[in-house]
């Protein structure tokens, strides 16, 4: 069963709850997440605050977009190179 998708801000806020007086188990129960999910988020976002985590996600998306653009350019160059070789 697939759970609720959470925003980056929600994930960071949940992680910060465990920094206070609550235990990890209490935080997980309160927010309906598994401990495994909590630790995965902690590994991903660590000590980032909300703004930093949001910026990290934006940069990851932009990086993926730029990688696709470069891959398309390389593919186009290879196609042109093959066409030139066949012409000669």
Beta strands, then each sheet from edge to edge (+ up, - down):
end
